[in-house]
Amino acid sequence: MLIFESIKQGAMLYKVDDFGVKNYNFLILTCFLFLVMTSLTLSLGHITYIYEIENANSPVKTYGDAIWLMVMSASTIGFGDVYPITTIGRIAVYTMFLLGVGTLGALGAIFANRIFGFTDTNIKNRELRKQNSDIYAKLLELEKKIDAMDNKR
């Protein structure tokens, strides 16, 4: 039964806590995003290299230049020393801008979350809300008992 439960929860991608909130496994997410980023860089760099190397005027002369172009595109730095000339190269760079920035942003968000502990604050807030609701329920119970004692007099 435990195996089926872990499959249901995304193969340990997340756990549902007592408050019904999904708490994601940041190590798995980080590894997955790093793999996505590496795959995007290599595949789009390869496509760019294939199409740019055919053009004699292209600054992309080596496979390393194409990878450098993809890394600079994903980070939005774009030094301008290497740039695409062909339409396919430009489409690859544009794709890397869109997907790479999102992937790097997600990685940055994960690290910021870990460093600054935003999750810990959210967990504390949920615990406080649960405690407050427990205290409020107990208060209502005590008020009913007091009212019952007053009615007996």
C-alpha positions in Angstrom: 0.0 0.0 0.0 2.9 2.4 0.7 4.2 1.9 -2.8 0.9 3.0 -4.3 0.8 6.0 -2.0 4.3 7.1 -3.1 3.3 6.8 -6.7 0.2 8.8 -6.0 2.3 11.5 -4.5 4.4 11.9 -7.6 7.1 9.4 -6.8 8.2 11.3 -3.7 8.2 14.6 -5.5 6.1 15.9 -2.7 4.5 15.0 0.6 1.1 16.3 1.9 1.4 17.6 5.4 -1.2 17.6 8.2 -2.6 20.8 6.8 -3.2 19.4 3.3 -0.3 21.4 1.8 2.0 19.8 -0.7 5.7 20.2 0.5 7.9 19.5 -2.5 11.2 17.7 -2.4 13.6 20.4 -3.4 16.5 18.0 -4.1 14.5 16.2 -6.8 13.2 19.4 -8.3 16.7 20.9 -8.4 18.1 17.8 -10.1 15.2 17.7 -12.6 15.6 21.4 -13.4 19.4 21.1 -13.8 18.8 18.2 -16.2 16.3 20.2 -18.2 18.7 23.1 -18.4 21.5 20.9 -19.5 19.3 19.2 -22.1 18.1 22.5 -23.4 21.6 24.0 -23.6 23.1 21.0 -25.4 20.2 20.3 -27.8 19.6 23.9 -28.8 23.3 24.5 -29.0 23.7 21.5 -31.3 20.9 22.7 -33.5 22.4 26.2 -33.6 25.9 24.8 -34.4 24.6 22.7 -37.3 22.9 25.6 -39.0 25.3 28.4 -38.1 28.5 26.5 -39.2 27.2 26.4 -42.8 27.2 30.2 -42.9 30.7 31.7 -43.4 29.7 35.0 -41.8 28.4 33.5 -38.6 30.4 34.2 -35.4 29.5 30.6 -34.2 32.7 28.8 -35.3 32.8 25.9 -32.8 30.4 23.8 -30.8 31.7 25.6 -27.7 30.6 28.9 -29.3 27.1 27.5 -29.8 26.9 26.3 -26.2 28.2 29.7 -25.0 25.5 31.4 -27.0 22.8 29.2 -25.3 24.2 29.8 -21.8 24.3 33.6 -22.4 20.8 33.5 -23.9 19.4 31.6 -20.9 21.0 34.0 -18.5 19.9 37.0 -20.5 23.4 38.4 -20.5 24.1 38.1 -24.2 27.6 39.6 -24.4 27.2 40.0 -28.2 30.5 38.3 -29.1 28.6 35.3 -30.5 25.2 35.7 -32.1 23.1 33.8 -34.6 22.7 34.8 -38.2 20.5 32.1 -39.6 16.7 31.9 -39.0 17.0 28.5 -37.3 19.8 29.8 -35.1 17.7 32.8 -34.1 14.7 30.5 -33.3 16.9 28.3 -31.2 18.2 31.4 -29.2 14.6 32.7 -28.9 13.5 29.3 -27.6 16.4 29.3 -25.1 15.4 32.8 -23.9 11.9 31.6 -23.1 12.6 28.2 -21.7 16.1 28.9 -20.2 15.0 32.0 -18.3 12.1 30.1 -16.8 14.3 27.2 -15.8 17.0 29.4 -14.3 14.3 31.4 -12.5 12.8 28.3 -11.0 16.3 27.2 -9.9 16.9 30.6 -8.4 13.6 30.5 -6.6 14.4 27.1 -5.1 17.7 28.3 -3.8 16.2 31.5 -2.4 13.5 29.5 -0.7 16.1 27.3 0.9 18.5 30.1 1.9 15.9 32.5 3.3 13.5 29.9 4.7 10.2 31.1 3.3 8.9 27.6 3.7 9.6 27.6 7.4 7.6 30.7 7.8 4.7 29.2 5.9 4.8 26.1 8.1 4.9 28.2 11.3 1.9 30.1 10.0 -0.1 26.9 9.3 0.8 25.6 12.7 -0.3 28.8 14.4 -3.6 28.7 12.5 -4.2 25.1 13.6 -3.4 26.0 17.2 -5.7 29.0 17.0 -8.5 26.9 15.6 -7.9 24.3 18.4 -7.9 27.0 21.0 -11.1 28.5 19.6 -12.8 25.1 19.5 -11.8 24.6 23.2 -13.1 28.1 24.1 -16.5 27.3 22.5 -16.6 24.0 24.4 -15.8 25.8 27.7 -18.4 28.5 27.0 -21.0 25.8 26.5 -20.1 24.2 29.8 -20.3 27.6 31.6 -23.7 28.3 30.0 -24.9 24.8 31.1 -23.6 25.5 34.7 -25.4 28.9 34.7 -28.7 27.3 33.5 -28.5 24.8 36.4 -28.6 27.6 39.0 
